[in-house]
Amino acid sequence: MAEGHRKHLKERFLNEDLDHFEDHTILELLLFFSVPRRDTNPIGHALIEKFGSFSNVFDAPIDALMSVNGIGENTATLIKLIPQICKRYQISREVKGVEFISKEQLSDFMRPYFFDATVEKIYLLCLSPKMKILCCEEVSTGNTTSVSIDTRKIVEISLHVGADSIVIAHNHPNGTPLPSSEDLIMTQELAKLLSTLNIRLLDHFVFAGGAYTSIRETSKL
């Protein structure tokens, strides 16, 4: 009966995707691949009950996951792997060499880099004179409420790849996308420094959830 149920659920997914699945049923299906010969439906329910939501399950620390009955190290590792795979998938869809023509395209490109971030990070996007991607790299990592900009690293990378212009972005994992006064000051100082090197700072995006703010639109660069 258990094998029949697993086969049915897999076939349902292949025919319907996950649009009509409940959260605990998605977890039940995922756990088929790490929990053999056991009913994983109660484990799916237990995960949602303990962590409060579907997303919280994947954001939970690995030791907290392993405290749930039926979750071993392999299963906890599988759960933690999913957000990283989703992030890599989104980033890999953006082809190196694409030419940007709008602020929206730039923000859409950089948003996936903060997909699963639980602390503040700063990313640097370097562009050619024709607005094509030269590189996109993480340059600073902070904590849940702040991050310090590594100006020297930004300059070194920009010069190394021969950037004509750059965009920086950081996230507010537990807040709104509104830039702080420190964000504005830092952005203006960086723009002035880069201008002496003939590198343009096109924008500084602040992401929070699915929203973002363009500092270029809220202050003078």
C-alpha positions as CSV (number, residue, x, y, z in Angstrom):
1,M,0.0,0.0,0.0
2,A,2.8,2.4,0.9
3,E,4.6,1.8,-2.5
4,G,1.3,2.3,-4.3
5,H,0.7,5.6,-2.5
6,R,4.2,6.8,-3.3
7,K,3.8,5.9,-7.0
8,H,0.4,7.7,-7.1
9,L,1.9,10.9,-5.5
10,K,4.8,10.9,-7.9
11,E,2.5,10.5,-10.9
12,R,0.2,13.2,-9.6
13,F,3.2,15.6,-9.4
14,L,4.3,14.7,-12.9
15,N,0.8,15.4,-14.2
16,E,-0.1,18.4,-12.1
17,D,3.2,20.0,-10.9
18,L,2.9,21.3,-7.3
19,D,0.2,23.9,-7.9
20,H,-2.5,21.9,-6.1
21,F,-0.4,20.2,-3.5
22,E,-0.6,21.3,0.2
23,D,2.6,22.3,1.9
24,H,2.9,19.1,4.0
25,T,2.2,17.0,0.9
26,I,5.1,18.6,-0.9
27,L,7.4,17.8,2.0
28,E,6.0,14.2,2.1
29,L,6.9,13.8,-1.6
30,L,10.4,15.2,-1.1
31,L,11.1,12.9,1.8
32,F,10.4,9.9,-0.3
33,F,13.9,10.3,-1.6
34,S,15.6,10.1,1.7
35,V,13.2,8.2,4.0
36,P,12.6,4.7,2.5
37,R,9.9,2.3,3.6
38,R,8.2,4.8,6.0
39,D,5.0,6.9,5.8
40,T,6.4,10.4,5.4
41,N,3.1,12.2,5.6
42,P,3.3,12.5,9.4
43,I,6.8,13.9,9.1
44,G,5.6,16.5,6.6
45,H,2.9,17.6,9.1
46,A,5.4,17.6,12.0
47,L,7.8,19.9,10.1
48,I,5.1,22.4,9.3
49,E,3.8,22.3,12.9
50,K,7.2,22.8,14.4
51,F,8.5,25.6,12.2
52,G,5.3,27.3,11.4
53,S,5.4,27.6,7.6
54,F,6.7,25.9,4.5
55,S,9.5,28.4,4.0
56,N,10.6,28.2,7.6
57,V,11.2,24.5,7.2
58,F,13.9,25.2,4.6
59,D,15.3,28.1,6.6
60,A,15.6,26.1,9.8
61,P,19.1,25.2,11.1
62,I,20.1,21.6,10.4
63,D,20.2,20.6,14.1
64,A,16.7,21.9,14.5
65,L,15.5,19.9,11.6
66,M,17.1,16.8,13.0
67,S,15.2,17.2,16.3
68,V,12.0,16.3,14.4
69,N,11.1,12.6,14.7
70,G,12.0,10.8,11.4
71,I,14.5,13.5,10.2
72,G,18.1,12.2,10.1
73,E,21.3,13.8,8.9
74,N,20.7,12.8,5.2
75,T,17.2,14.1,5.2
76,A,18.1,17.4,6.9
77,T,20.9,17.8,4.4
78,L,18.4,17.2,1.5
79,I,16.1,19.9,3.0
80,K,18.9,22.4,3.3
81,L,20.0,21.6,-0.3
82,I,16.7,22.7,-1.9
83,P,17.0,26.5,-1.4
84,Q,20.6,26.4,-2.7
85,I,19.5,24.5,-5.8
86,C,16.7,27.0,-6.4
87,K,19.1,29.8,-6.1
88,R,21.6,28.3,-8.5
89,Y,18.8,27.5,-10.9
90,Q,17.6,31.1,-11.0
91,I,21.1,32.5,-11.4
92,S,22.1,30.0,-14.1
93,R,19.1,31.1,-16.2
94,E,20.8,34.5,-16.7
95,V,23.2,34.1,-19.6
96,K,26.6,35.8,-19.2
97,G,27.0,38.4,-21.9
98,V,23.3,39.6,-21.8
99,E,23.0,43.2,-22.6
100,F,21.0,45.3,-20.1
101,I,18.9,48.3,-21.2
102,S,16.8,49.1,-18.1
103,K,16.9,49.3,-14.3
104,E,14.3,46.5,-14.1
105,Q,16.5,44.2,-16.0
106,L,19.4,44.9,-13.7
107,S,17.3,44.4,-10.5
108,D,15.8,41.2,-11.9
109,F,19.2,39.8,-12.6
110,M,20.5,40.5,-9.1
111,R,17.4,39.5,-7.1
112,P,18.2,35.7,-7.1
113,Y,21.5,36.3,-5.4
114,F,19.6,37.1,-2.2
115,F,17.1,34.2,-2.7
116,D,17.9,32.4,0.6
117,A,20.0,35.0,2.4
118,T,19.3,35.2,6.2
119,V,22.0,37.8,6.7
120,E,22.9,41.0,4.9
121,K,25.2,40.6,1.9
122,I,26.6,43.0,-0.8
123,Y,27.0,41.9,-4.4
124,L,28.9,43.6,-7.1
125,L,27.9,43.5,-10.8
126,C,30.5,44.7,-13.3
127,L,29.5,45.7,-16.8
128,S,31.2,46.4,-20.0
129,P,30.8,49.7,-22.1
130,K,28.0,47.9,-23.9
131,M,26.3,47.0,-20.6
132,K,27.2,43.3,-20.8
133,I,28.0,41.2,-17.7
134,L,31.6,40.9,-16.9
135,C,31.1,39.3,-13.4
136,C,28.8,39.3,-10.4
137,E,30.5,38.5,-7.1
138,E,29.7,38.7,-3.4
139,V,32.0,41.3,-1.8
140,S,30.7,41.5,1.8
141,T,28.8,39.4,4.3
142,G,27.3,40.9,7.6
143,N,24.7,39.8,10.1
144,T,20.9,40.0,10.2
145,T,20.8,43.8,10.5
146,S,24.0,45.3,8.9
147,V,26.9,44.7,6.5
148,S,30.1,46.7,6.0
149,I,31.1,47.6,2.5
150,D,34.5,46.4,1.3
151,T,35.4,49.4,-0.9
152,R,38.9,48.1,-1.7
153,K,37.5,44.8,-2.9
154,I,35.0,46.5,-5.1
155,V,37.7,48.7,-6.7
156,E,40.1,45.7,-7.2
157,I,37.5,43.6,-8.9
158,S,36.2,46.4,-11.0
159,L,39.7,47.3,-12.3
160,H,40.7,43.6,-12.7
161,V,37.8,42.9,-15.1
162,G,38.0,46.3,-16.8
163,A,34.5,47.4,-15.8
164,D,33.1,50.5,-17.4
165,S,30.3,50.7,-14.9
166,I,29.1,48.7,-11.9
167,V,25.9,48.1,-9.9
168,I,25.9,47.1,-6.2
169,A,23.1,45.5,-4.3
170,H,22.5,44.4,-0.7
171,N,19.5,43.0,1.2
172,H,17.5,43.6,4.3
173,P,16.5,40.1,5.3
174,N,14.3,41.2,8.2
175,G,13.1,44.6,7.1
176,T,12.0,46.8,4.3
177,P,13.9,47.7,1.1
178,L,14.1,51.3,2.2
179,P,17.8,52.4,2.4
180,S,19.2,53.7,5.6
181,S,21.1,57.0,5.9
182,E,24.3,55.0,6.1
183,D,23.3,53.3,2.8
184,L,22.9,56.7,1.1
185,I,26.2,58.1,2.5
186,M,28.1,55.0,1.6
187,T,26.7,55.0,-1.9
188,Q,27.6,58.6,-2.6
189,E,31.1,58.1,-1.3
190,L,31.6,55.0,-3.4
191,A,30.3,56.8,-6.5
192,K,32.8,59.7,-6.0
193,L,35.7,57.3,-5.5
194,L,34.8,55.3,-8.6
195,S,34.4,58.4,-10.7
196,T,38.1,59.2,-10.1
197,L,38.8,55.8,-11.8
198,N,36.4,56.5,-14.7
199,I,34.0,53.8,-13.5
200,R,30.3,54.7,-13.2
201,L,28.2,53.5,-10.3
202,L,24.9,53.0,-12.1
203,D,22.8,52.1,-9.1
204,H,22.6,50.5,-5.7
205,F,19.6,48.2,-5.1
206,V,18.3,47.3,-1.7
207,F,16.2,44.1,-1.6
208,A,13.8,42.9,1.0
209,G,11.6,39.9,0.1
210,G,10.2,40.5,-3.4
211,A,10.6,44.3,-3.3
212,Y,13.5,46.5,-3.9
213,T,14.5,50.2,-3.9
214,S,16.8,51.9,-6.4
215,I,19.0,54.4,-4.5
216,R,19.6,56.2,-7.8
217,E,15.9,57.1,-7.7
218,T,15.9,58.2,-4.1
219,S,19.1,60.2,-4.0
220,K,21.7,61.9,-6.2
221,L,24.6,59.7,-7.3
